Amino acid sequence: MYLLYVDESGTTHDPNQQYFVLAGFCVFERQGYWVAKELDDIAARFDPADPAAVELP
């Protein structure tokens, strides 16, 4: 089984916004833990006291 994640930024309905971004990724189910761990390690570089408060763009 694969885990999928898709997210968007912007809107296609607002003529004042120049960009609409749609992105996603797919990982095999056994890789999910390792991806989450690496993202947690990256967040801890920005706020070691509370890495869960960091939102990665």
C-alpha positions as semicolon CSV with decimal commas, in nm:
position;residue;x (nm);y (nm);z (nm)
1;M;0,000;0,000;0,000
2;Y;0,112;0,356;-0,066
3;L;0,044;0,671;0,135
4;L;-0,049;0,979;-0,069
5;Y;-0,046;1,344;0,030
6;V;-0,168;1,632;-0,185
7;D;-0,192;2,000;-0,094
8;E;-0,261;2,324;-0,274
9;S;-0,180;2,687;-0,229
10;G;-0,363;2,974;-0,390
11;T;-0,688;2,973;-0,582
12;T;-0,788;2,958;-0,945
13;H;-1,091;3,183;-0,884
14;D;-0,906;3,497;-0,772
15;P;-0,767;3,701;-1,064
16;N;-0,542;3,891;-0,818
17;Q;-0,341;3,576;-0,743
18;Q;-0,078;3,505;-1,005
19;Y;0,003;3,147;-0,901
20;F;-0,177;2,831;-0,806
21;V;0,041;2,548;-0,677
22;L;-0,067;2,187;-0,647
23;A;0,188;1,944;-0,507
24;G;0,196;1,598;-0,363
25;F;0,405;1,296;-0,285
26;C;0,364;0,925;-0,249
27;V;0,561;0,685;-0,026
28;F;0,540;0,315;0,036
29;E;0,365;0,248;0,368
30;R;0,680;0,125;0,546
31;Q;0,864;0,447;0,459
32;G;0,615;0,676;0,633
33;Y;0,787;0,650;0,971
34;W;1,125;0,747;0,825
35;V;0,984;1,040;0,630
36;A;0,809;1,170;0,944
37;K;1,128;1,127;1,148
38;E;1,335;1,325;0,897
39;L;1,074;1,604;0,890
40;D;1,073;1,612;1,272
41;D;1,453;1,641;1,270
42;I;1,433;1,933;1,026
43;A;1,169;2,108;1,240
44;A;1,387;2,060;1,551
45;R;1,662;2,264;1,384
46;F;1,429;2,566;1,378
47;D;1,278;2,524;1,726
48;P;1,453;2,262;1,941
49;A;1,228;2,338;2,239
50;D;0,903;2,274;2,048
51;P;0,956;2,118;1,704
52;A;0,584;2,034;1,677
53;A;0,510;2,409;1,662
54;V;0,710;2,446;1,339
55;E;0,508;2,439;1,018
56;L;0,716;2,335;0,722
57;P;0,602;2,504;0,399
